[in-house]
Amino acid sequence: MRIGQGFDIHPFTAAPDRRLILAGVELPGPGLAGHSDADVVAHAVADALLGAAGLGDIGTHFPDSDPALAGVDSMDLLSRVVAQVTTSYRVANVDVTVILETPKVAPYRLHMEERLSQVLDAPASVKAKRGEGLGAIGRAEGVACLAVALLVVR
């Protein structure tokens, strides 16, 4: 078995064309700034999978300097990571903690787990925590995500 961890963080933006996407699910509120759709959940899970497989990180595979990736759907990037990782491993499960002040994740949690599980072909759990007023996340300036993935050698 191989274990990997992932982390991502993006600030909110006032850009009117940005939507808040977490685990491929749209939530109400301002979008996140980033080269892709800035889905911190998809990015953290991708990093966890790549780390577990010893394949580097998401920035190595999908650099933010690549104009072809501007605005790309991060769940598509995650599916590409899954395809690469599952040549040698099977995803056993992924566990995610989203850290943000607002909006509340609870009404979207099951849909987020379903979207992740579909892409991973494995169980995924999503939890949410608040920054409790501490730091940039606590001041509701953005969203962070921690992810852990367990891979099993095929």
N, C-alpha and C positions, 0 to 999 in steps of 0.2 A: 504494500500500500504506500501511497505517496500523499502528503498533505501540503497544501499551499495556502498562502494568505494573500489577500488583495486589499487595496485601499484606493479610494479616489475621493476627490473633493472638487467642487466647482462653485463659483459665486453666482448668485442671482444676477440677472441682467434686466434692464428696463426696455430692451429691444422688443418692439411689439410683435415681431415675427417669430419669437422664440416661445416654445411650449415647454412645460415642465413634464419631462418624461422620466419615469423611474421603472426599471425592469420592463420596459416596453409599454408601460401603461401611462396614459396622460392623466395628470392630477391638476386640480385648479391652482392657479397662482402664477407668478412670474416664472419665465423659463430660466435655464441655467446657461451661463456663458461657456462657450467651448467651440472647438473646431468642428466636432461632430454634433450630434444632437445633445451631447453632454449628459448622457444617461449614466450617472455615477454608479448605479447598481450594476448595469451591464459591464462597465469598465472594471469595477472591483472584482466581479466574478471572473472576467476574462483574465485578469492578473493572477487571481488565485489558481485558476486552472493552468495557466502558463507556468507559474512558479512551481506547482506540484509536479509538472512534467519536465521541469528543468529547461524550459524554452524561452526564458527571458521575460519581457513584459510587453504590455499592449503598445507602448510607444515605439518599441523596436519593430513590431510587426505592422503597426498602423500609425506612422508618424504624423504629427499635426502639421508638418510642413508639406504634406501631400495634398495638392489641391483637389484631387479626385475624391478625397475623403471629407471635404467640406460639407457639413450638414448631414452626413451619412447616418443611417439608422444604426445605433449601437448594438441593437439585438442582432442585426446582420453581421456585425463584426464578431459578436459573441458566437454566433453559429459557425463562423469561419474558424474561430479558435477551437470550438468543440470538435469540428471535423479534423483539425490537425492533431489535437490531443488524443482523440479516440482511435487513431491508427495504432497506438501502443497501449492505451489505457481505457478503462471503462469508468465513467463518472459514477461514483457511489452516491454522493450527495453534496449539496452546497448549502451553507448557512450564511445568511446575510443580516447585518445590522445597519439600518439607515439612521443617520443622525441629523435631525433637523428640528426646528421649532414649529414650522408650519409649512404646508398643511398637514393635517392628521393623516397618517398612513393607514390606520386601522380599516377604514371603509374600502381600501384598495388592496389590502394585503393578500387576500385569497387570489385575486386576479393576477397580482404580481407573481405569486408563487406558481400559478398555473402557467403563465407565460415563460417563466424561467424553466420550469419542469419540462415544458414542450421542447425548448431549445436544447436543454441538457440531456433529455431522455433519462432523467433521474430526479429523485425528490429534491425539492428546494424549500427552504424555510426562510421567511422574512420577518424581521422584528424591527421595531422603531424605538428610538430613544431621543430624548431632548438634550440640548446643550445646557439646560438649566440656567440660562443667562450668562454663561461663561464663554468668553472668546467670540470669534467671528460667527461660529455656528449658533451660539447662545444669543447673539444679537440678531439672528435671523438674516445673516448676510449670504448664506449659501447652504449647501447640503453636502454631507460626507457619507461615505459608506465603507464598511469593513466586510470582508467576505472570507470564508474558509471553504476550501474544496477538498474532498477526499477522492483520490483516484485509486483504482485497483488495476494491477498489471493484467493484461489479457492473457 
